[in-house]
Each structure stands twice: as C-alpha cells, then as structure tokens.
Amino acid sequence: MNKLFEQVVIKNIKVKNRIAVPPMVVYTWSDDTGYVTQNNIDHYEAIAKGGAGLIIQEGTCVNKKGRLTDTQLGIWEDAQVVGLKRITDAVHRQGTPIFVEIHHAGVVGIAEEVVCPSDYECMVKGQLKKGHELTIDELHAIQQDFILAAKRAYKAGYDGVEIHACHSYLISQFLNRRINRRDDLYGQHPEFFALEIIREIRQQTPSNFIIGIRLGGFEPTLEDGIAYARIFEESGVDFLDISYGFVQEATPIVPKDYPFKDIIYAAQKIKEAVSIPVFAVNGINSPELADKILEQTDVDMVDIGRGTLVNYNWVNDAKAGRDVGTCLYCKTCMWRVDPMKCPGKLKHQRNQS
C-alpha cells in the first residue's frame, strides 16, 4: 500500500494519510435541540484515535426547518457552539484535523412545509414531499444561515467546513437543472446559490479557514459535475468531496470495463479537470481497494465510512496489517439504530478476541 499512508496537504493543513472519515449522520444521540451529547464527543474522539488523517463531521444543520431528522446535530444558533467545541477539542487532542459538513435538506427534509428551488414533488421513504419554490427573500435567508453556520464552525474550532451540495439536499437541488427550473439568476446560473455562500464565508472567516464542497458527480450528468467542479475551483474552494447528487434525477455513467464504482469514475474524471484535492467514496471496504483507487485514479483522498463505523481503529489496523473488519450492508443499518448491535461490529470484535 504505497499511497494510502502518504501525507497530503489541503491548503494549510498537513494530513498524515490519505484516509478521510466522511460525514455520516448519527440518528439516535441528540434530540430536537440539535445539541451535542457526550456520545457525539466520544464517537469522534474514538475515530481520531483510530488513525484517520481527516474527519468530516456528520451533516450539521444550518436551519431547524432544514433538518433531515428531528435528532440531527445543529449549528443554527450560537448556543450550540459550546458543545461543538467539545468535539473539536477532543479530536484535536489526537492531532487530527476536523471539518464540519453544513447542511440544509430542502425538499427531502422533515419540515411541515419543505422548500425547493422550484415547485417539485418527490417520494422520500414512501412519503410524497411537495416543495414550494423559494422566494428571493427565503433564498437569501438560507444563504445567510449557511454563512452564519460557517462563522460558528470557526468559533467552535473546526479547521474548515464542507458545504453539503449532494445526496439530494438543497444545494444539490439548485445544481440539478431537472429540478431547478427557476427563470431568475439562480435558475439561469444554478451554481450562483452556492457561489454566493462560498464567497461570503471566505469574506467573513480567516484566510486559513478551509472551505470545501461535497459535490454530486452526476448533477444530472457527469459533464455537469465536471463543469461545476471547475466553477467551484475557480471560486476558491479548497477541496471537492465527490458523491452522488440528486439520485432521482441523475444519469450516472461508467465504462463497461471500469474496475470501480460509477461515482469513483466521476471523482477520477473530475480530478483530471481540476488541481485542488479531490476525495472519492463509496464501497471502499478494504485497505487494498483504497490503495488501488488512489494509485489508478489519481484522486487525493479516499473516504472510509462504513468501515469506520464497524471498526473505529480501521486505519491503525490497516497500517499494521491487521484485519479491519467489514460492513455487512444490513437492509436497515443496525449501527444507526444501536451501534452496540451492529452485526459487522460484533463480528469484528469476535474475530479479534
């Protein structure tokens, strides 16, 4: 594994290896307040002790009406900063940098009245969601929510923010022209909603504060994903974390003989188009596969998500040549129901004993 444990630089931060733990929402630890609990702190501290080069904290909501669950961590009010700082302090004590992903769900959220760039209907977990088109005033208010969230993130000690612009959430909805049918500036130039947020965060935070974006590789096509990646690089973002966009309105492609997932192909093609660091994710379940992806695609980092939930010590075990365990891909993720009942975690513990 020649590349996996190489150092990589993201702006002003030296990351000790090329393994990032991507944002994964924990649904059972907070409550309607969105405040950090001791479980959240222990979770991220354990991940940091496990050897990851970088941690990106789970999607943390910028507006209570934009939540994807009623127990989602929040960064919509100043009082939440105290708890968030306890996370960053715990992670930094291990010498690990941490970003926070700032998030608004838009039409796929849980609010009684959900919003979208344009009027739009979609099915979410068997429920029909009808999003109303954002007025200009509502649109600007949500942009301000993102900007204030980033300022709180800086005060809480995060090394940077990752703006959530994929996984069918609000910014993804703006970027996807099959959803965003506005006839104003934000429809003619779908990237403007995010660009204005990025530019204002840059103005209102120190120059060494890192700003990245989690971007859909197919939004709705790969050509769109590449075009947006170039635009956001020009805007000054410091990294691109590539995943799926608005999946119900996307057209993924991958060559027939390509050895990895289609979204890793998207990350590879985006990396060919930009010079800033690019992260790849999805189904990377072994150190050997992670290293092969780094070697063959030239992306800068790999996201190890489910593997980290199964085994907090995934990176240290990989480096030592030990068994890292594997996610069993349960139909309902048992880790998110109760981490102590995760079959993959239990199996790995049995194998270690």
Secondary structure, 3 states (H helix, E strand, C coil): CCCCCCCEEECCEEECCCEEECCCCCCCCCCCCCCCCHHHHHHHHHHHHCCCCEEEEEEEECCHHHCCCCCCCECCCHHHHHHHHHHHHHHHCCCCCEEEEEECCHHHCCCCCCEECCCEEEEECCEEEEEEECCHHHHHHHHHHHHHHHHHHHHCCCCEEEEEECCCCHHHHHHCCCCCCCCCHHHHCCCHHHHHHHHHHHHHCCCCCEEEEEEECCCCCHHHHHHHHHHHHHHCCCEEEEECCCHHHCCCCCCCCCCCCHHHHHHHHHHHHCCCCEEECCCCCCHHHHHHHHHHHCCCEEECCHHHHHCCCHHHHHHHCCCCCCCCCCCCCHHHHCHHHCHHHHHHHHHHC
